[in-house]
Amino acid sequence: MSTITFNLTDGTRRDIETDPETSVMRAALSNGVTGIVGECGGQAMCATCHVYVHDEYVDQLPDMSEDEEEMLEVTSSERDERRSRLGCQITAGGPLDRIEVDVPATQV
């Protein structure tokens, strides 16, 4: 199992245990995490699963695709050049058996 910690804007922390290879977005939607919308279903075609990855995990993430880069240009909440990623493009498991993200104030 992998653990994804979601830090919500109200100060709440949600630890979600999930199967490896589950995206951050899918884990959030499956567990009712407030603030993750996932309108496109994980195709990197919207920015409604935008998260801020905690610094200690950023360098463990795979490189960003051109599609993800483009979608991050239109996020509702301000983009952080180092920490902003789409939750649909981050998969738990492997080197990321644990990851912590902050959920932005708005997605749409």
N, C-alpha and C positions, 0 to 999 in steps of 0.2 A: 504494500500500500504506500501511497504518497500522500503528503500533507500539503494543502494549500491554505495559507492564512490570508483572509480578506480583512483589511482594516477599513471600516465604513466611516463615512463622514460624521456620524453621530458619536464616534468614539468606540463603537462596538467592534470587537474582534471575533471573527468566525473562523474556526479551524475546521476544514473539510478533509476527511480521509477519502481518497479516491483511488481507483485502479490506475496503474501506470498507463501511459499513452492517452489519458483523458486531458482535454484542453482546459485551461483555466476558465474559459467562457462556459464550456459544457458543465464543468463542476459547479460553477455558480448558478447556472440555470436549473440544474437538476436538484439543487439544494436550497432554492429560494433566496439566494443572496441578493439583497436589495442593491440597486444601482448598476447592475449588469443587464443589458437589454438583449444583445445578440440578434438584432433584426435580420441579418442576412444568413443566420444559421451557421456561421463559421467559415465563410468563403472569402474573408478579407475584402468585402465589398461595401462595408459601412464602417463606422467608427464607434459603434454602440457597445463595444466590449473593451474600450480603452481602460487600461490600468497603469499605475505607476509601480514598477518593480523596485523592490528595495535594493539598495546599492550592492549588498553582498551577493546578490544573485545575477546582476546584470551581465557580468562577464561570462556566465555559464550558459547564457541563452544562445540559440543559433542566430546566425546573421539574419538581418531583416530583409525580406523580399521587397521588390519594387512596389508590388501592390500594397503591402503593409505600410511602407514609407509614404506612399501617396495618400492612403486613408488617414494616416496620422496628421496630415496637413489640414484635415477638416474636422478635428475633434471639437466637441462642444466645450470641454474644459481645456484650459491651456496645456499645450504640449510641453513636456520636459524632454529636451534633446537627448538626455542620457537614459532616463527611466521610463518614458512612455513606450508602451507596446500594446498590441491588440491581444486580448486574452485568448482569442481563437487561434492564435499563432504560437502560443506557448503550451507545450505539452509536458505534463507531469511525468515523473519517472526518469530512469536512466541517471544521468548526473544530477538531475533535479528531483530528488526524492522528497525535497521540501522546498517551497518557495513562498515568499510573502509579498503581497501586493496591496497598494492603497487604491481604493475605488474613488474615482473623481466625483465631484459634487454633482455634475450633470453629464448625461450621455446624448441627449437630444435637445 
